[in-house]
Amino acid sequence: MSKILKNEKGFTLIEMLIVILIISILLLIAVPNMSKNTAVVKDKSCEATIELIQSQVAVYEVEKGTPPTDMSDLTDYVDTITCADGEALVLENGKVMRASEATTGS
């Protein structure tokens, strides 16, 4: 029986700890970069949505002869009027923009 145990090979505790340490370091590097990229993707998606809705504003003007006065006028032209992150979009002076970028007041 003791011969069988002596001939079996496996990982030592030190080897396992080193592997876990290396994996932990790689995760510490990778996870923040992934979350940062997610924010960039959401921002780019919002910009694309704004461009799409802006083009639909032009279509609305051609079809109706007047510019839309509110985002609710565009419900027949676009399915969504929010960004991927849930931020509302508003129409101000014929230009589509994020609600946080719109001027408040007259």
Backbone as JSON, one array per atom type, in Angstrom:
{
  "sequence": "MSKILKNEKGFTLIEMLIVILIISILLLIAVPNMSKNTAVVKDKSCEATIELIQSQVAVYEVEKGTPPTDMSDLTDYVDTITCADGEALVLENGKVMRASEATTGS",
  "N": [[0.81, -1.18, 0.0], [1.94, 1.29, 0.76], [3.74, 1.69, -1.29], [2.13, 2.36, -3.46], [1.14, 4.9, -2.72], [3.5, 6.37, -2.68], [4.25, 6.46, -5.34], [2.27, 7.94, -6.6], [1.53, 11.01, -8.16], [0.99, 14.51, -7.69], [-0.32, 17.86, -7.19], [1.45, 20.18, -5.22], [0.79, 22.01, -2.19], [1.92, 24.57, -2.31], [2.25, 24.94, -5.07], [-0.43, 25.04, -5.88], [-1.29, 27.33, -4.49], [0.24, 29.3, -5.76], [-0.79, 29.21, -8.38], [-3.44, 30.01, -7.87], [-2.93, 32.59, -6.94], [-1.84, 33.8, -9.26], [-4.07, 33.67, -11.0], [-5.81, 35.3, -9.55], [-4.52, 37.79, -9.7], [-4.66, 38.26, -12.47], [-7.45, 38.48, -12.75], [-7.89, 40.77, -11.21], [-6.79, 42.66, -12.87], [-8.31, 42.4, -15.21], [-11.13, 42.68, -14.64], [-11.82, 45.46, -13.88], [-11.25, 46.7, -16.35], [-13.15, 45.55, -18.03], [-15.57, 46.51, -16.96], [-15.24, 49.21, -17.41], [-15.22, 49.25, -20.2], [-17.85, 48.53, -20.68], [-19.28, 50.8, -19.96], [-18.4, 52.56, -21.93], [-19.43, 51.33, -24.21], [-22.19, 51.54, -23.73], [-22.42, 54.32, -23.85], [-21.69, 54.83, -26.54], [-23.75, 53.43, -27.77], [-25.92, 54.97, -27.01], [-25.31, 57.35, -28.36], [-25.62, 56.45, -31.0], [-28.34, 55.88, -30.98], [-29.37, 58.45, -30.62], [-28.55, 59.63, -33.04], [-30.09, 58.1, -34.84], [-32.72, 58.78, -34.06], [-32.6, 61.48, -34.58], [-32.43, 61.47, -37.35], [-34.96, 60.53, -37.87], [-36.43, 62.69, -37.05], [-35.96, 64.44, -39.14], [-37.29, 63.04, -41.17], [-39.9, 63.2, -40.19], [-40.31, 65.98, -40.38], [-40.28, 66.3, -43.18], [-42.49, 64.75, -43.95], [-44.68, 65.86, -42.45], [-44.4, 68.57, -42.73], [-43.8, 70.4, -40.78], [-41.61, 70.93, -38.0], [-41.22, 68.5, -35.33], [-42.72, 69.07, -32.14], [-42.35, 67.89, -29.73], [-40.98, 64.96, -28.12], [-42.91, 63.02, -28.03], [-44.28, 63.28, -30.38], [-42.89, 61.74, -32.15], [-43.47, 59.08, -31.83], [-44.62, 57.37, -33.72], [-42.53, 56.96, -35.41], [-40.21, 56.02, -34.19], [-39.23, 53.34, -31.99], [-38.17, 53.41, -29.41], [-37.37, 55.93, -27.04], [-35.31, 56.36, -25.35], [-32.01, 56.06, -23.96], [-29.58, 53.35, -23.89], [-28.76, 53.1, -21.28], [-30.96, 53.91, -19.93], [-31.43, 56.59, -19.72], [-33.41, 59.42, -20.43], [-34.37, 60.86, -23.57], [-34.57, 64.04, -25.09], [-36.22, 66.55, -27.06], [-34.99, 69.43, -28.33], [-35.16, 72.53, -29.71], [-35.33, 71.36, -32.25], [-33.34, 69.49, -32.16], [-32.16, 66.35, -31.1], [-31.31, 65.25, -27.89], [-29.62, 64.13, -24.9], [-31.41, 64.07, -21.82], [-29.99, 65.05, -19.66], [-28.23, 66.78, -20.85], [-29.73, 68.79, -21.89], [-30.85, 72.17, -21.84], [-32.16, 73.79, -19.02], [-34.82, 75.79, -18.53], [-35.8, 78.98, -20.0]],
  "CA": [[0.0, 0.0, 0.0], [2.79, 2.46, 0.82], [4.35, 1.86, -2.61], [1.16, 3.05, -4.32], [1.09, 6.29, -2.32], [4.75, 7.04, -3.03], [4.35, 6.62, -6.79], [1.27, 8.88, -7.1], [2.0, 12.4, -8.23], [-0.07, 15.5, -7.59], [0.14, 19.21, -6.97], [1.72, 20.52, -3.83], [0.04, 23.16, -1.72], [2.59, 25.78, -2.81], [1.9, 25.08, -6.49], [-1.84, 25.45, -5.95], [-1.38, 28.73, -4.04], [0.82, 30.15, -6.81], [-1.77, 29.27, -9.47], [-4.55, 30.85, -7.41], [-2.42, 33.95, -6.91], [-1.74, 34.29, -10.64], [-5.43, 33.87, -11.49], [-6.35, 36.47, -8.85], [-3.9, 38.99, -10.27], [-5.25, 38.47, -13.79], [-8.81, 38.97, -12.56], [-7.82, 42.16, -10.74], [-6.48, 43.5, -14.04], [-9.33, 42.28, -16.25], [-12.48, 43.09, -14.26], [-12.05, 46.9, -14.05], [-11.25, 47.04, -17.77], [-14.43, 45.13, -18.61], [-16.62, 47.42, -16.52], [-14.99, 50.47, -18.1], [-15.66, 49.07, -21.57], [-19.3, 48.49, -20.68], [-19.74, 52.19, -19.94], [-18.11, 53.12, -23.25], [-20.38, 50.73, -25.15], [-23.49, 52.16, -23.49], [-22.34, 55.69, -24.35], [-21.72, 54.76, -28.0], [-25.1, 53.0, -28.13], [-26.78, 56.14, -26.84], [-25.02, 58.26, -29.47], [-26.23, 55.88, -32.19], [-29.79, 56.07, -30.84], [-29.63, 59.87, -30.86], [-28.44, 59.85, -34.49], [-31.25, 57.48, -35.47], [-33.91, 59.59, -33.79], [-32.42, 62.75, -35.29], [-32.81, 61.24, -38.76], [-36.42, 60.41, -37.91], [-36.94, 64.06, -36.95], [-35.95, 64.97, -40.51], [-38.38, 62.37, -41.89], [-41.13, 63.8, -39.68], [-40.43, 67.32, -40.97], [-40.62, 66.17, -44.59], [-43.85, 64.23, -44.07], [-45.69, 66.72, -41.83], [-44.21, 69.96, -43.15], [-43.38, 71.2, -39.63], [-40.78, 70.13, -37.09], [-41.94, 68.02, -34.15], [-42.6, 69.96, -30.98], [-42.05, 67.09, -28.55], [-40.58, 63.59, -28.45], [-44.11, 62.19, -28.2], [-44.67, 63.36, -31.79], [-42.1, 60.79, -32.92], [-43.76, 57.69, -31.44], [-44.9, 56.58, -34.92], [-41.31, 56.84, -36.2], [-39.19, 55.29, -33.44], [-39.77, 52.48, -30.94], [-37.69, 53.8, -28.09], [-36.83, 57.29, -26.95], [-34.37, 56.39, -24.24], [-30.7, 55.45, -24.21], [-29.4, 52.0, -23.35], [-28.63, 53.19, -19.83], [-32.24, 54.33, -19.37], [-31.56, 58.05, -19.69], [-34.41, 59.92, -21.36], [-33.94, 61.77, -24.63], [-35.51, 65.16, -25.27], [-36.12, 67.31, -28.31], [-34.83, 70.85, -28.01], [-34.84, 73.32, -30.91], [-35.18, 70.46, -33.39], [-32.19, 68.61, -31.98], [-32.35, 65.32, -30.08], [-30.18, 65.19, -26.96], [-29.9, 63.53, -23.59], [-32.09, 64.97, -20.9], [-29.0, 65.7, -18.8], [-27.53, 67.81, -21.62], [-30.69, 69.84, -22.29], [-30.87, 73.35, -20.98], [-33.38, 73.93, -18.25], [-35.19, 77.21, -18.49], [-36.01, 79.54, -21.32]],
  "C": [[0.86, 1.26, 0.0], [3.5, 2.7, -0.51], [3.43, 2.64, -3.55], [1.14, 4.54, -3.98], [2.37, 7.03, -2.72], [4.85, 7.29, -4.53], [3.32, 7.6, -7.36], [1.82, 10.29, -7.06], [0.8, 13.33, -8.19], [0.54, 16.88, -7.41], [0.41, 19.43, -5.49], [0.89, 21.73, -3.45], [0.63, 24.47, -2.25], [2.23, 26.01, -4.28], [0.46, 25.57, -6.66], [-2.0, 26.92, -5.54], [-0.83, 29.68, -5.1], [-0.16, 30.29, -7.97], [-2.95, 30.16, -9.08], [-4.13, 32.32, -7.36], [-2.34, 34.55, -8.31], [-3.12, 34.57, -11.22], [-6.05, 35.1, -10.84], [-5.79, 37.77, -9.42], [-4.48, 39.29, -11.65], [-6.68, 38.99, -13.7], [-8.83, 40.42, -12.08], [-7.51, 43.13, -11.87], [-7.67, 43.53, -15.0], [-10.68, 42.88, -15.86], [-12.7, 44.6, -14.37], [-12.07, 47.33, -15.52], [-12.57, 46.67, -18.43], [-15.55, 46.07, -18.2], [-16.46, 48.79, -17.18], [-15.47, 50.38, -19.54], [-17.17, 49.05, -21.68], [-19.86, 49.9, -20.72], [-19.52, 52.85, -21.31], [-19.11, 52.61, -24.28], [-21.76, 51.35, -24.97], [-23.52, 53.59, -24.02], [-22.42, 55.72, -25.88], [-23.1, 54.35, -28.5], [-26.07, 54.17, -28.03], [-26.57, 57.14, -27.98], [-25.66, 57.76, -30.76], [-27.75, 56.05, -32.16], [-30.16, 57.52, -31.12], [-29.56, 60.17, -32.36], [-29.63, 59.28, -35.24], [-32.49, 58.33, -35.28], [-33.8, 60.93, -34.5], [-32.78, 62.6, -36.77], [-34.32, 61.1, -38.88], [-37.09, 61.77, -37.72], [-37.0, 64.68, -38.35], [-37.06, 64.34, -41.33], [-39.73, 62.96, -41.48], [-41.36, 65.17, -40.32], [-40.84, 67.25, -42.43], [-42.07, 65.73, -44.75], [-44.92, 65.2, -43.57], [-45.57, 68.18, -42.25], [-43.78, 70.88, -42.01], [-42.5, 70.32, -38.74], [-41.61, 69.63, -35.91], [-41.71, 68.95, -32.96], [-42.16, 69.21, -29.73], [-41.66, 65.69, -29.0], [-41.8, 62.69, -28.67], [-44.63, 62.25, -29.63], [-44.0, 62.29, -32.64], [-42.43, 59.33, -32.62], [-44.09, 56.81, -32.64], [-43.63, 56.28, -35.71], [-40.22, 56.03, -35.5], [-39.85, 54.48, -32.34], [-39.4, 52.96, -29.55], [-37.15, 55.22, -28.12], [-35.98, 57.44, -25.7], [-33.06, 55.74, -24.67], [-30.64, 54.07, -23.58], [-29.28, 52.01, -21.83], [-29.9, 53.69, -19.15], [-32.44, 55.83, -19.33], [-32.53, 58.51, -20.78], [-33.76, 60.84, -22.39], [-35.01, 62.84, -24.79], [-35.24, 65.83, -26.61], [-36.07, 68.78, -27.96], [-34.35, 71.59, -29.25], [-34.56, 72.43, -32.12], [-34.01, 69.5, -33.29], [-32.46, 67.63, -30.84], [-31.1, 65.28, -29.21], [-30.61, 64.49, -25.68], [-30.55, 64.56, -22.69], [-31.1, 65.71, -20.01], [-28.24, 66.81, -19.51], [-28.43, 68.98, -22.0], [-30.63, 71.0, -21.31], [-32.2, 73.4, -20.26], [-33.68, 75.4, -18.1], [-35.29, 77.75, -19.89], [-35.11, 80.68, -21.66]]
}
